[in-house]
Amino acid sequence: MKIALGADHAGYRLKDVIIPFIESLGHQVIDFGCSCADSVDYPDYALEVCERVVAGEADKGILICGTGIGMSIAANKVPGIRCALVSDLFSAKATREHNDTNVLALGERVIGPGVAEEIVKIWLETEFSQGPRHQNRINKVKSIEDRFAIHP
């Protein structure tokens, strides 16, 4: 699986831990930065990762900032993205099974590297529970997205 990964200045250290971990699971990582503590704008990285996921150039995306909140907000503005901010193992599994999320947001200042690795592993390995109950809800979310989409 190809995983697009991006972080801002408050998440780059965790990103540098997560990349080799994902690769150790047998996945390919496309790193969109950033790689330093110099202040940058998280929406730029969220957009870069999400565009790759929507275009099919990456199967899933992972975004990291200080709390994960800003990244998740920015990511969910991109049509076709279902991003979840996760800081526990139960939510990592549920967001894949029930919501078929394609982007994961993490907060470096909220969780440590060990928990982050466990979350990422569960999130990458959990399949969507195909079934009418969950798919119907995702379809309703998609209809909300379509209703507010700006068409040229």
Secondary structure as UniProt FT lines:
FT   STRAND          2..7
FT   TURN            9..11
FT   HELIX           12..24
FT   TURN            25..26
FT   STRAND          28..31
FT   HELIX           42..55
FT   STRAND          60..65
FT   HELIX           69..75
FT   TURN            76..77
FT   TURN            79..80
FT   STRAND          83..85
FT   HELIX           89..97
FT   TURN            98..99
FT   STRAND          103..107
FT   TURN            108..110
FT   HELIX           113..125
FT   HELIX           132..148
//
